[in-house]
Amino acid sequence: MLKSFFLILNVDSTFKIHSLIILNNVGKRYRFEWIFRQVNQDFEAGKQYAILGPNGSGKSTLLQILSGHLSPSEGQVDFYFNEKKAEPEEVFRQVSIAGPYMDVIEEFTLLEALQFHQKFKPYLHGLQANDLIDILSFSASKHKEVRFFSSGMKQRLKLALALCSDTPLVLLDEPTTNLDTQGVEWYRSLIEKFATNRTLIIASNIEHDYDFCETTLQITDFK
């Protein structure tokens, strides 16, 4: 179903917005403990990055700083879109993120959840809520409340919302959590179709989550 939908879609996925993040001596501390320090890294437009490290090492914390949801304890984070520096309050409009700590409103049906999200961030290529239901292969669950979804179905929904939103920057934290083998294949197909020419940053320890990424960063290098 997914492959046939992609063939029907047949659209140009070239992204016109130029995005870039520059980290300059960035560090994050909780109370008296430094999670990481002196991170200097440029994230270039249209490239794919993986942030690696053991559990609890700070991968998710760094990803949330890159999303603009967290501020660093030291250093500076600069965001550029269309080669213009963005103000902090503007960043969220250009970013899509999916992670274990991100929730969907479980009282919504699937259709309601997709339509609600679209009010804040439009979907790529003019996609509509029903198109995402086809991409998810969840037509039988269209009117089911999200709270009745399995953990794998909820994860698919989070990934679809992030990757199909019309933003130049996509951040994924442990993207195949709760996905079975078929779900992992679906994730890889979604990446292939919707991550092209976008800045993609993945935090994970699982190789099939990120083995297509061009650049890897070891969070332990910044301890």
Backbone as a chain_set.jsonl record, in Angstrom:
{"seq": "MLKSFFLILNVDSTFKIHSLIILNNVGKRYRFEWIFRQVNQDFEAGKQYAILGPNGSGKSTLLQILSGHLSPSEGQVDFYFNEKKAEPEEVFRQVSIAGPYMDVIEEFTLLEALQFHQKFKPYLHGLQANDLIDILSFSASKHKEVRFFSSGMKQRLKLALALCSDTPLVLLDEPTTNLDTQGVEWYRSLIEKFATNRTLIIASNIEHDYDFCETTLQITDFK", "coords": {"N": [[0.841, -1.21, 0.0], [1.912, 1.228, 0.84], [4.066, 1.624, -0.979], [2.693, 1.769, -3.411], [1.205, 4.077, -3.014], [3.23, 6.005, -2.892], [4.135, 5.883, -5.512], [1.938, 6.865, -6.867], [1.858, 9.425, -5.836], [4.21, 10.831, -6.775], [5.821, 13.325, -6.819], [7.82, 16.317, -6.865], [10.352, 16.434, -4.536], [12.099, 18.395, -3.802], [13.499, 20.686, -1.58], [12.964, 24.068, -0.924], [13.625, 25.849, 1.067], [16.404, 27.027, 2.784], [18.229, 25.665, 5.352], [20.109, 25.839, 8.385], [22.085, 25.066, 11.168], [24.132, 26.314, 13.696], [26.311, 25.406, 16.163], [28.025, 26.765, 18.808], [30.447, 26.238, 20.989], [28.662, 24.912, 22.759], [27.059, 23.869, 25.724], [25.43, 21.833, 28.212], [23.999, 21.781, 31.391], [22.772, 20.133, 34.266], [21.817, 21.051, 37.317], [24.632, 20.471, 39.151], [25.955, 18.934, 37.359], [27.539, 18.451, 34.31], [26.214, 17.673, 31.217], [27.064, 17.656, 28.591], [29.745, 19.404, 26.933], [31.233, 22.193, 25.173], [30.404, 21.778, 22.479], [30.886, 22.043, 19.155], [29.581, 22.488, 16.139], [28.435, 22.446, 12.81], [25.362, 22.145, 11.207], [24.44, 21.352, 8.16], [22.383, 22.459, 5.419], [20.051, 20.198, 4.018], [21.427, 17.869, 4.603], [22.154, 14.736, 6.33], [22.298, 13.644, 9.632], [23.596, 11.779, 12.434], [23.281, 11.396, 15.881], [25.102, 9.85, 18.28], [25.566, 7.6, 21.079], [25.794, 6.162, 24.411], [22.932, 5.056, 26.409], [21.421, 7.622, 28.297], [23.42, 9.451, 27.917], [23.052, 11.971, 26.863], [22.01, 12.411, 24.347], [19.286, 12.893, 23.663], [18.899, 15.286, 25.003], [20.617, 17.034, 23.624], [19.347, 16.935, 21.139], [16.93, 18.182, 21.722], [17.825, 20.749, 22.271], [18.648, 21.418, 19.713], [16.189, 21.579, 18.561], [15.167, 23.854, 19.558], [13.634, 23.759, 21.814], [14.922, 23.539, 24.239], [17.251, 25.531, 26.049], [20.77, 26.142, 25.84], [23.172, 25.735, 28.528], [25.532, 26.996, 28.349], [27.382, 28.693, 25.766], [26.316, 29.123, 22.301], [23.532, 28.888, 20.102], [22.722, 29.132, 16.787], [20.241, 29.645, 14.381], [19.47, 29.379, 10.965], [17.409, 30.201, 8.288], [16.591, 30.132, 4.929], [18.943, 31.47, 4.576], [18.795, 33.486, 6.384], [19.099, 34.724, 9.625], [17.277, 33.274, 12.235], [14.911, 34.316, 14.667], [14.599, 33.214, 18.078], [11.893, 32.621, 18.779], [10.803, 32.009, 16.357], [11.721, 29.621, 15.474], [10.358, 27.185, 15.954], [8.441, 26.923, 14.001], [9.764, 25.961, 11.813], [10.624, 23.454, 12.355], [10.252, 19.946, 12.776], [9.622, 17.341, 15.055], [10.053, 14.114, 16.486], [9.777, 11.955, 19.19], [10.271, 9.787, 22.096], [9.324, 11.242, 24.265], [7.494, 12.943, 23.231], [4.107, 13.587, 22.937], [0.931, 12.583, 21.567], [-2.423, 13.789, 21.247], [-4.5, 11.804, 22.902], [-7.203, 11.535, 23.11], [-8.271, 12.282, 20.731], [-9.56, 11.087, 17.602], [-7.879, 9.226, 14.995], [-8.163, 10.608, 12.524], [-8.965, 13.139, 13.479], [-6.685, 13.861, 14.944], [-4.755, 14.116, 12.931], [-5.866, 16.175, 11.372], [-5.937, 18.238, 13.255], [-3.195, 18.654, 13.771], [-2.429, 19.616, 11.282], [-3.431, 22.19, 11.256], [-1.539, 23.698, 12.495], [0.907, 23.068, 11.339], [1.378, 22.739, 8.005], [1.132, 19.986, 5.668], [3.61, 18.315, 3.641], [3.863, 18.823, 0.089], [1.178, 19.423, -0.333], [-0.309, 17.446, 0.875], [-3.092, 15.866, 2.477], [-5.09, 15.069, 5.415], [-6.327, 12.56, 4.965], [-4.595, 11.483, 3.096], [-2.351, 10.97, 4.646], [-3.373, 8.992, 6.261], [-3.538, 6.931, 4.42], [-0.79, 6.632, 3.874], [0.042, 5.726, 6.356], [-1.298, 3.354, 6.366], [-3.61, 2.934, 7.834], [-6.362, 2.813, 7.445], [-8.525, 1.393, 8.485], [-8.578, 2.27, 11.045], [-9.355, 4.867, 11.105], [-11.343, 6.332, 12.465], [-10.883, 5.675, 15.047], [-10.053, 6.271, 18.444], [-6.933, 7.624, 19.467], [-5.919, 6.703, 21.858], [-6.521, 4.058, 21.975], [-4.754, 2.86, 20.317], [-2.02, 0.648, 19.518], [1.347, 0.588, 20.91], [3.172, 0.567, 18.82], [1.642, 1.556, 16.677], [1.14, 4.153, 17.583], [3.739, 5.135, 17.507], [4.289, 5.064, 14.763], [2.46, 7.013, 13.944], [3.535, 9.345, 15.156], [5.967, 9.512, 13.741], [5.063, 9.839, 11.106], [3.753, 12.322, 11.309], [5.937, 13.982, 11.863], [7.731, 13.59, 9.662], [6.177, 14.119, 7.437], [5.364, 16.701, 7.688], [5.565, 20.097, 6.575], [8.389, 21.195, 6.862], [11.772, 22.398, 6.939], [13.6, 21.227, 8.64], [14.083, 18.23, 10.335], [13.821, 16.28, 13.194], [14.573, 13.316, 14.815], [14.137, 11.131, 17.465], [15.28, 8.145, 18.588], [13.829, 6.591, 16.501], [12.722, 4.058, 15.716], [11.65, 2.902, 17.946], [9.475, 0.653, 19.505], [8.631, -0.375, 17.087], [7.931, -3.098, 14.895], [9.477, -5.545, 12.664], [8.267, -5.1, 10.154], [7.372, -2.519, 10.603], [9.803, -1.143, 10.825], [10.757, -1.354, 8.21], [8.79, 0.164, 6.967], [9.343, 2.668, 8.132], [11.896, 3.142, 7.001], [11.191, 3.411, 4.313], [9.639, 5.694, 4.484], [11.546, 7.593, 5.218], [13.152, 7.545, 2.925], [11.419, 8.625, 1.038], [10.443, 11.095, 2.087], [12.458, 12.52, 3.395], [14.345, 13.538, 1.745], [16.628, 15.993, 0.677], [16.229, 17.534, 2.921], [17.163, 18.818, 6.14], [18.126, 16.427, 8.301], [18.223, 15.032, 11.479], [19.145, 12.502, 13.612], [18.821, 10.86, 16.672], [20.135, 8.079, 18.141], [20.895, 4.631, 19.05], [20.609, 2.465, 17.526], [21.473, 0.797, 14.675], [20.033, 0.546, 12.223], [18.39, 2.697, 12.346], [19.825, 4.911, 11.539], [21.835, 4.374, 9.629], [22.045, 5.361, 7.077], [22.832, 7.94, 7.261], [24.964, 10.746, 6.611], [26.846, 11.903, 8.283], [28.171, 11.343, 11.525], [27.899, 11.994, 15.022], [29.544, 11.587, 18.038], [28.307, 11.688, 21.184], [29.747, 11.316, 23.468], [32.193, 12.409, 22.955], [32.116, 14.936, 23.831], [32.238, 15.267, 26.549]], "CA": [[0.0, 0.0, 0.0], [2.789, 2.399, 0.963], [4.81, 1.822, -2.219], [1.785, 2.21, -4.474], [0.85, 5.479, -2.749], [4.373, 6.827, -3.266], [4.192, 5.947, -6.965], [0.857, 7.754, -7.292], [2.188, 10.787, -5.419], [5.074, 11.259, -7.883], [6.004, 14.764, -6.765], [9.184, 16.803, -6.67], [10.554, 16.623, -3.099], [13.157, 19.379, -3.583], [13.12, 21.688, -0.577], [13.426, 25.388, -1.327], [14.105, 26.607, 2.213], [17.75, 26.693, 3.216], [18.305, 25.636, 6.817], [21.447, 25.625, 8.908], [22.239, 25.292, 12.601], [25.526, 26.441, 14.11], [26.541, 25.309, 17.597], [29.304, 27.378, 19.161], [30.805, 25.955, 22.387], [27.406, 24.658, 23.463], [27.074, 22.92, 26.828], [24.194, 21.761, 28.994], [24.237, 21.327, 32.749], [21.652, 19.98, 35.178], [22.363, 21.308, 38.648], [26.092, 20.592, 39.144], [26.515, 17.938, 36.435], [27.55, 18.789, 32.891], [25.812, 16.57, 30.344], [28.079, 17.772, 27.53], [30.339, 20.746, 26.874], [32.058, 22.584, 24.027], [29.956, 21.2, 21.211], [31.024, 22.941, 18.006], [29.131, 21.697, 14.999], [27.525, 23.037, 11.83], [24.427, 21.228, 10.563], [24.225, 21.99, 6.863], [21.092, 22.241, 4.778], [19.867, 19.053, 3.152], [22.273, 16.725, 4.969], [21.595, 13.838, 7.332], [23.238, 13.479, 10.735], [23.215, 10.894, 13.528], [23.903, 11.649, 17.182], [25.258, 8.531, 18.876], [26.081, 7.561, 22.442], [25.049, 5.236, 25.275], [21.725, 5.574, 27.062], [21.68, 8.58, 29.359], [24.624, 10.245, 27.627], [22.694, 13.34, 26.497], [21.57, 12.522, 22.953], [17.972, 13.541, 23.605], [19.06, 16.674, 25.447], [21.173, 17.795, 22.503], [18.324, 17.034, 20.1], [15.945, 19.193, 22.131], [18.463, 22.056, 22.05], [18.599, 21.656, 18.27], [14.807, 21.882, 18.186], [14.779, 25.13, 20.141], [12.816, 23.558, 23.005], [15.789, 23.745, 25.394], [18.345, 26.488, 25.874], [22.023, 25.636, 26.407], [23.669, 26.392, 29.748], [26.628, 27.852, 27.886], [27.528, 28.675, 24.315], [25.294, 29.768, 21.471], [22.926, 28.149, 18.994], [22.174, 30.03, 15.769], [19.427, 29.008, 13.354], [19.327, 30.159, 9.738], [16.468, 29.686, 7.302], [16.728, 30.996, 3.753], [20.16, 32.251, 4.808], [18.477, 34.581, 7.293], [19.097, 34.265, 11.009], [15.928, 33.221, 12.796], [14.724, 34.624, 16.078], [14.243, 31.985, 18.812], [10.458, 32.347, 18.765], [10.413, 31.61, 15.005], [12.341, 28.341, 15.119], [9.444, 26.04, 16.028], [7.687, 26.811, 12.758], [10.602, 25.33, 10.796], [11.134, 22.198, 12.907], [9.377, 18.84, 13.158], [10.354, 16.445, 15.939], [9.365, 12.942, 17.021], [10.584, 11.293, 20.207], [9.483, 9.104, 23.125], [8.761, 12.215, 25.197], [6.497, 13.728, 22.518], [2.808, 12.912, 23.022], [-0.197, 13.009, 20.742], [-3.638, 13.896, 22.069], [-5.048, 10.462, 22.769], [-8.675, 11.583, 23.035], [-8.616, 12.491, 19.33], [-9.468, 9.986, 16.655], [-6.751, 9.394, 14.081], [-8.474, 11.689, 11.581], [-8.942, 14.402, 14.212], [-5.294, 14.159, 15.288], [-4.075, 14.57, 11.717], [-6.433, 17.467, 10.982], [-5.512, 19.205, 14.268], [-1.782, 18.953, 13.515], [-2.324, 20.377, 10.035], [-3.761, 23.591, 11.517], [-0.332, 24.364, 12.982], [1.968, 22.841, 10.36], [0.845, 22.067, 6.817], [1.875, 18.808, 5.217], [4.375, 18.436, 2.396], [3.289, 18.539, -1.232], [-0.271, 19.556, -0.323], [-0.964, 16.261, 1.435], [-4.182, 16.078, 3.413], [-5.16, 14.067, 6.48], [-6.651, 11.246, 4.404], [-3.393, 10.968, 2.449], [-1.496, 10.407, 5.685], [-3.978, 7.719, 6.678], [-3.081, 5.957, 3.421], [0.634, 6.402, 4.108], [0.123, 4.92, 7.571], [-2.06, 2.114, 6.164], [-4.485, 2.844, 9.002], [-7.722, 3.181, 7.036], [-9.494, 0.75, 9.374], [-8.531, 2.956, 12.35], [-9.544, 6.279, 10.822], [-12.212, 6.957, 13.468], [-10.543, 5.118, 16.361], [-9.296, 7.19, 19.288], [-5.515, 7.269, 19.514], [-5.614, 6.001, 23.113], [-6.713, 2.631, 21.757], [-3.711, 2.377, 19.42], [-0.865, -0.032, 20.103], [2.533, 1.449, 20.996], [3.747, 0.661, 17.478], [0.806, 2.449, 15.874], [1.394, 5.518, 18.038], [5.048, 5.54, 17.005], [4.125, 5.363, 13.331], [1.762, 8.296, 13.83], [4.505, 10.396, 15.465], [6.924, 9.62, 12.646], [4.385, 10.404, 9.938], [3.528, 13.744, 11.565], [7.217, 14.688, 11.76], [8.348, 13.507, 8.338], [5.279, 14.636, 6.397], [5.119, 18.135, 7.884], [6.299, 20.945, 5.633], [9.458, 21.902, 7.563], [13.08, 22.056, 6.388], [14.414, 20.549, 9.648], [13.393, 17.102, 10.953], [14.588, 15.683, 14.278], [13.981, 12.051, 15.234], [14.793, 10.531, 18.624], [14.991, 6.712, 18.652], [12.629, 6.52, 15.663], [12.082, 2.748, 15.546], [11.132, 2.399, 19.217], [8.162, -0.013, 19.463], [8.28, -0.838, 15.743], [8.353, -4.445, 14.527], [10.265, -5.584, 11.433], [7.501, -4.426, 9.097], [7.368, -1.096, 10.93], [11.125, -0.602, 10.493], [10.778, -1.209, 6.748], [7.929, 1.317, 6.673], [10.135, 3.854, 8.511], [12.943, 3.378, 6.01], [10.527, 3.908, 3.102], [9.217, 7.062, 4.771], [12.775, 8.385, 5.145], [13.565, 7.635, 1.522], [10.5, 9.46, 0.265], [10.127, 12.413, 2.632], [13.591, 13.202, 4.025], [15.268, 13.994, 0.713], [16.92, 17.431, 0.593], [15.893, 18.212, 4.169], [18.14, 18.588, 7.192], [17.601, 15.364, 9.147], [19.113, 14.704, 12.585], [18.592, 11.351, 14.312], [19.517, 10.42, 17.878], [19.82, 6.662, 18.306], [21.973, 3.657, 19.139], [20.236, 1.334, 16.683], [22.102, 1.126, 13.394], [19.101, 0.722, 11.104], [17.758, 4.017, 12.475], [20.65, 6.019, 11.058], [22.991, 3.96, 8.83], [22.06, 6.117, 5.822], [23.27, 9.309, 7.539], [26.278, 11.095, 6.067], [27.752, 12.341, 9.343], [27.807, 10.911, 12.872], [28.514, 12.701, 16.14], [29.553, 10.823, 19.286], [28.067, 12.625, 22.272], [30.789, 11.117, 24.483], [33.344, 13.232, 22.603], [31.91, 16.284, 24.371], [32.094, 15.155, 28.007]], "C": [[0.868, 1.25, 0.0], [3.507, 2.681, -0.347], [3.911, 2.334, -3.323], [1.374, 3.655, -4.265], [1.977, 6.402, -3.173], [4.466, 6.963, -4.783], [3.124, 6.891, -7.501], [1.209, 9.202, -6.984], [3.078, 11.47, -6.446], [5.274, 12.772, -7.917], [7.465, 15.093, -6.575], [9.379, 17.121, -5.201], [11.666, 17.627, -2.808], [12.692, 20.455, -2.618], [13.734, 23.027, -0.94], [14.026, 26.17, -0.168], [15.481, 26.107, 2.616], [17.804, 26.749, 4.736], [19.719, 25.309, 7.253], [21.44, 25.933, 10.394], [23.726, 25.341, 12.91], [25.586, 26.401, 15.631], [27.942, 25.824, 17.89], [29.555, 27.198, 20.659], [29.578, 25.704, 23.263], [27.614, 23.602, 24.548], [25.75, 22.943, 27.551], [24.501, 21.144, 30.348], [22.91, 21.203, 33.485], [22.207, 20.006, 36.594], [23.889, 21.417, 38.556], [26.756, 19.65, 38.136], [26.408, 18.426, 34.988], [27.206, 17.542, 32.076], [26.76, 16.495, 29.153], [28.572, 19.212, 27.532], [31.1, 20.918, 25.566], [31.702, 21.827, 22.745], [30.052, 22.284, 20.143], [30.683, 22.148, 16.755], [28.225, 22.537, 14.114], [26.656, 21.932, 11.25], [23.981, 21.889, 9.266], [22.889, 21.595, 6.257], [21.107, 20.986, 3.917], [20.703, 17.841, 3.494], [21.663, 15.961, 6.135], [22.659, 13.494, 8.362], [22.678, 12.48, 11.753], [23.998, 11.279, 14.773], [23.91, 10.326, 17.938], [25.804, 8.639, 20.291], [25.258, 6.619, 23.282], [23.824, 5.892, 25.886], [22.111, 6.502, 28.211], [22.862, 9.496, 29.111], [24.313, 11.675, 27.203], [22.229, 13.515, 25.063], [20.251, 13.284, 22.838], [18.052, 14.999, 24.022], [19.607, 17.54, 24.331], [20.13, 17.972, 21.402], [17.284, 18.095, 20.459], [16.526, 20.609, 22.059], [18.416, 22.409, 20.571], [17.189, 21.988, 17.794], [14.371, 23.256, 18.669], [13.933, 24.998, 21.391], [13.614, 23.76, 24.294], [16.839, 24.788, 25.056], [19.622, 25.89, 26.456], [22.387, 26.388, 27.683], [24.844, 27.296, 29.428], [26.721, 27.735, 26.374], [26.329, 29.264, 23.601], [24.828, 28.841, 20.361], [22.312, 29.162, 18.042], [21.443, 29.213, 14.709], [19.32, 29.944, 12.154], [18.349, 29.451, 8.806], [16.436, 30.676, 6.139], [17.883, 31.968, 3.928], [19.919, 33.486, 5.67], [18.414, 34.05, 8.708], [17.695, 34.366, 11.591], [15.944, 33.616, 14.259], [14.261, 33.358, 16.802], [12.757, 31.628, 18.726], [9.956, 31.906, 17.389], [10.827, 30.184, 14.669], [11.321, 27.215, 15.033], [8.66, 25.849, 14.734], [8.449, 26.031, 11.688], [11.073, 23.932, 11.198], [10.007, 21.208, 13.14], [10.199, 17.867, 13.982], [9.464, 15.299, 16.377], [10.299, 12.269, 18.01], [9.696, 10.648, 21.255], [8.789, 10.047, 24.09], [7.724, 13.119, 24.53], [5.181, 12.952, 22.501], [1.854, 13.44, 21.951], [-1.426, 13.032, 21.645], [-4.454, 12.622, 21.884], [-6.567, 10.436, 22.722], [-9.164, 11.857, 21.619], [-8.695, 11.145, 18.603], [-8.262, 10.233, 15.755], [-6.998, 10.561, 13.134], [-8.408, 13.044, 12.275], [-7.516, 14.82, 14.559], [-4.544, 14.714, 14.083], [-4.576, 15.94, 11.279], [-6.008, 18.561, 11.961], [-4.068, 19.625, 14.03], [-1.63, 19.867, 12.303], [-2.659, 21.853, 10.225], [-2.528, 24.39, 11.94], [0.834, 24.222, 12.008], [1.382, 22.103, 9.164], [1.717, 20.883, 6.436], [2.576, 19.084, 3.895], [3.506, 18.166, 1.173], [1.77, 18.661, -1.268], [-1.008, 18.332, 0.188], [-2.057, 16.679, 2.415], [-4.233, 14.923, 4.413], [-5.436, 12.67, 5.926], [-5.468, 10.631, 3.67], [-2.463, 10.335, 3.477], [-2.063, 9.098, 6.225], [-3.585, 6.618, 5.708], [-1.604, 5.621, 3.62], [0.841, 5.504, 5.325], [-0.474, 3.526, 7.39], [-2.993, 1.852, 7.343], [-5.936, 3.145, 8.642], [-8.781, 2.578, 7.955], [-9.579, 1.441, 10.731], [-8.801, 4.45, 12.233], [-10.328, 6.982, 11.929], [-11.99, 6.368, 14.864], [-9.76, 6.151, 17.159], [-7.864, 6.685, 19.457], [-5.174, 6.499, 20.784], [-5.799, 4.5, 22.987], [-5.683, 2.043, 20.79], [-2.669, 1.582, 20.201], [0.308, 0.939, 20.154], [3.19, 1.61, 19.627], [2.964, 1.587, 16.574], [1.024, 3.899, 16.283], [2.743, 6.016, 17.527], [4.993, 5.856, 15.52], [3.472, 6.733, 13.137], [2.718, 9.449, 14.104], [5.481, 10.601, 14.313], [6.288, 10.24, 11.406], [4.158, 11.9, 10.115], [4.827, 14.537, 11.4], [7.725, 14.734, 10.328], [7.468, 14.076, 7.235], [4.925, 16.101, 6.592], [6.049, 18.956, 6.998], [7.3, 21.82, 6.392], [10.801, 21.495, 6.976], [13.958, 21.25, 7.345], [13.58, 19.48, 10.337], [14.32, 16.462, 11.972], [13.857, 14.433, 14.766], [14.798, 11.452, 16.371], [14.334, 9.08, 18.742], [13.76, 6.368, 17.801], [11.977, 5.152, 15.545], [11.674, 2.118, 16.874], [9.715, 1.861, 19.033], [7.736, -0.469, 18.072], [8.772, -2.265, 15.531], [9.113, -4.39, 13.199], [9.56, -4.874, 10.286], [7.485, -2.92, 9.326], [8.696, -0.431, 10.619], [11.241, -0.4, 8.985], [9.932, -0.007, 6.322], [8.66, 2.617, 6.99], [11.193, 4.172, 7.468], [12.347, 3.908, 4.697], [10.099, 5.366, 3.278], [10.414, 8.015, 4.689], [13.168, 8.612, 3.691], [12.7, 8.61, 0.731], [10.455, 10.898, 0.767], [11.296, 13.144, 3.279], [14.586, 13.757, 3.017], [15.39, 15.521, 0.71], [16.428, 18.214, 1.806], [17.023, 17.945, 5.172], [17.527, 17.614, 8.19], [18.637, 15.022, 10.21], [18.44, 13.626, 13.43], [19.456, 11.031, 15.519], [19.139, 8.963, 18.136], [21.094, 5.856, 18.525], [21.742, 2.469, 18.212], [20.633, 1.64, 15.243], [21.106, 1.349, 12.271], [18.296, 2.012, 11.208], [18.504, 5.082, 11.681], [21.74, 5.633, 10.059], [23.083, 4.629, 7.466], [22.592, 7.541, 6.021], [24.698, 9.541, 7.069], [27.304, 11.384, 7.158], [27.248, 11.821, 10.684], [28.571, 11.737, 13.901], [28.43, 11.81, 17.371], [29.402, 11.816, 20.442], [29.145, 12.502, 23.349], [32.057, 11.899, 24.169], [33.266, 14.61, 23.253], [31.682, 16.259, 25.881], [33.207, 15.952, 28.689]], "O": [[0.608, 2.205, -0.732], [3.563, 3.828, -0.791], [4.296, 3.219, -4.087], [1.207, 4.393, -5.237], [1.728, 7.462, -3.748], [4.829, 8.023, -5.292], [3.357, 7.626, -8.461], [0.9, 10.102, -7.765], [2.753, 12.552, -6.935], [4.944, 13.427, -8.906], [8.256, 14.242, -6.169], [8.676, 17.97, -4.654], [12.133, 17.704, -1.672], [11.636, 21.06, -2.802], [14.926, 23.095, -1.236], [14.848, 27.06, -0.384], [15.694, 24.904, 2.769], [17.462, 27.767, 5.337], [20.439, 24.586, 6.565], [20.866, 26.931, 10.83], [24.491, 24.501, 12.437], [24.997, 27.244, 16.309], [28.92, 25.374, 17.294], [28.969, 27.893, 21.49], [29.478, 26.226, 24.373], [28.258, 22.577, 24.322], [25.028, 23.939, 27.517], [25.175, 20.119, 30.44], [22.032, 22.055, 33.35], [22.954, 19.122, 37.012], [24.396, 22.358, 37.945], [27.984, 19.579, 38.069], [25.325, 18.767, 34.511], [27.831, 16.492, 32.23], [27.202, 15.416, 28.759], [27.917, 20.113, 28.055], [31.545, 19.955, 24.942], [32.568, 21.314, 22.036], [29.381, 23.313, 20.224], [31.42, 21.243, 16.364], [27.352, 23.253, 14.605], [27.17, 20.889, 10.845], [23.234, 22.867, 9.28], [22.343, 20.532, 6.551], [22.061, 20.742, 3.177], [20.695, 16.865, 2.744], [20.78, 16.459, 6.834], [23.774, 13.105, 8.017], [21.465, 12.347, 11.915], [25.214, 11.463, 14.729], [22.856, 9.75, 18.206], [26.425, 9.637, 20.656], [24.128, 6.298, 22.914], [23.689, 7.116, 25.885], [23.012, 6.2, 28.994], [23.266, 10.242, 30.003], [25.212, 12.515, 27.182], [22.067, 14.644, 24.601], [20.115, 14.197, 22.024], [17.36, 15.85, 23.464], [19.126, 18.651, 24.108], [20.039, 19.042, 20.8], [16.814, 18.823, 19.585], [15.791, 21.565, 21.811], [18.174, 23.561, 20.211], [17.014, 22.608, 16.745], [13.334, 23.768, 18.248], [13.546, 26.007, 21.98], [13.043, 24.113, 25.327], [17.263, 24.907, 23.906], [19.563, 25.196, 27.47], [21.966, 27.526, 27.892], [25.118, 28.252, 30.155], [26.201, 26.792, 25.779], [25.436, 29.834, 24.228], [25.618, 28.111, 19.763], [21.472, 29.964, 18.447], [21.964, 28.218, 14.205], [19.107, 31.146, 12.307], [18.458, 28.248, 8.57], [16.278, 31.882, 6.329], [17.825, 33.12, 3.497], [20.73, 34.413, 5.688], [17.755, 33.043, 8.971], [17.019, 35.386, 11.465], [16.875, 33.291, 14.996], [13.597, 32.514, 16.199], [12.409, 30.453, 18.611], [8.81, 31.474, 17.261], [10.344, 29.605, 13.697], [11.404, 26.375, 14.137], [8.26, 24.731, 14.409], [7.841, 25.498, 10.759], [11.833, 23.297, 10.466], [8.94, 21.571, 13.635], [11.352, 17.593, 13.649], [8.269, 15.482, 16.612], [11.471, 12.039, 17.712], [8.497, 10.924, 21.306], [7.768, 9.688, 24.676], [7.136, 13.972, 25.193], [5.149, 11.79, 22.095], [1.96, 14.581, 21.5], [-1.456, 12.371, 22.683], [-5.031, 12.397, 20.82], [-7.159, 9.427, 22.337], [-10.348, 11.684, 21.331], [-7.99, 10.195, 18.945], [-7.692, 11.324, 15.757], [-6.127, 11.414, 12.962], [-7.856, 13.996, 11.724], [-7.176, 16.0, 14.477], [-3.785, 15.675, 14.208], [-3.781, 16.78, 10.856], [-5.746, 19.69, 11.547], [-3.749, 20.812, 14.081], [-0.803, 20.779, 12.301], [-2.217, 22.688, 9.435], [-2.479, 25.608, 11.766], [1.648, 25.134, 11.864], [0.938, 20.962, 9.295], [2.88, 20.792, 6.827], [2.183, 19.97, 3.136], [2.552, 17.39, 1.219], [1.128, 18.07, -2.137], [-2.209, 18.194, -0.04], [-1.955, 17.705, 3.087], [-3.515, 13.933, 4.276], [-4.832, 11.698, 6.379], [-5.335, 9.409, 3.617], [-1.858, 9.294, 3.22], [-1.31, 8.2, 6.601], [-3.325, 5.489, 6.125], [-1.214, 4.456, 3.542], [1.708, 4.63, 5.322], [-0.188, 2.62, 8.173], [-3.15, 0.718, 7.794], [-6.669, 3.686, 9.469], [-9.825, 3.19, 8.177], [-10.531, 1.229, 11.482], [-8.508, 5.212, 13.155], [-10.004, 8.113, 12.289], [-12.82, 6.547, 15.755], [-8.895, 6.833, 16.609], [-7.62, 5.484, 19.574], [-4.225, 5.714, 20.785], [-5.285, 3.744, 23.812], [-5.738, 0.853, 20.479], [-2.461, 1.813, 21.392], [0.274, 1.992, 19.517], [3.709, 2.681, 19.313], [3.552, 2.327, 15.785], [1.087, 4.781, 15.427], [2.878, 7.183, 17.158], [5.6, 6.83, 15.074], [3.881, 7.511, 12.275], [2.72, 10.433, 13.365], [5.787, 11.737, 13.95], [6.903, 11.069, 10.735], [4.348, 12.669, 9.173], [4.814, 15.641, 10.857], [8.106, 15.795, 9.835], [7.981, 14.479, 6.191], [4.251, 16.688, 5.746], [7.176, 18.55, 6.712], [7.095, 23.023, 6.547], [10.958, 20.35, 6.553], [14.949, 20.655, 6.922], [12.505, 19.767, 10.863], [15.466, 16.139, 11.661], [12.671, 14.484, 15.091], [16.012, 11.286, 16.25], [13.154, 8.811, 18.967], [12.754, 5.901, 18.336], [10.774, 5.08, 15.294], [11.382, 0.923, 16.925], [8.857, 2.54, 18.469], [6.6, -0.906, 17.889], [9.883, -2.611, 15.931], [9.362, -3.306, 12.671], [10.187, -4.131, 9.532], [7.573, -2.137, 8.38], [8.722, 0.723, 10.193], [11.768, 0.618, 8.535], [10.316, 0.745, 5.426], [8.606, 3.566, 6.207], [11.371, 5.33, 7.09], [12.948, 4.764, 4.047], [10.185, 6.167, 2.347], [10.299, 9.116, 4.149], [13.477, 9.732, 3.284], [13.193, 9.331, -0.136], [10.43, 11.829, -0.037], [11.138, 14.297, 3.68], [15.572, 14.385, 3.404], [14.391, 16.24, 0.737], [16.232, 19.426, 1.724], [17.747, 16.956, 5.051], [16.535, 17.929, 8.847], [19.794, 14.752, 9.888], [17.317, 13.803, 13.904], [20.679, 10.939, 15.408], [17.964, 8.646, 18.327], [22.203, 6.308, 18.238], [22.581, 1.572, 18.123], [20.181, 2.628, 14.664], [21.298, 2.242, 11.446], [17.596, 2.383, 10.266], [17.9, 6.042, 11.204], [22.518, 6.502, 9.666], [24.089, 4.483, 6.772], [22.781, 8.269, 5.046], [25.536, 8.641, 7.123], [28.496, 11.137, 6.975], [26.048, 11.85, 10.955], [29.72, 12.124, 13.689], [27.349, 11.328, 17.711], [30.259, 12.675, 20.651], [29.427, 13.466, 24.06], [32.918, 12.039, 25.037], [34.238, 15.366, 23.23], [31.008, 17.134, 26.424], [33.273, 15.992, 29.917]]}, "num_chains": 1, "name": "protein.A"}
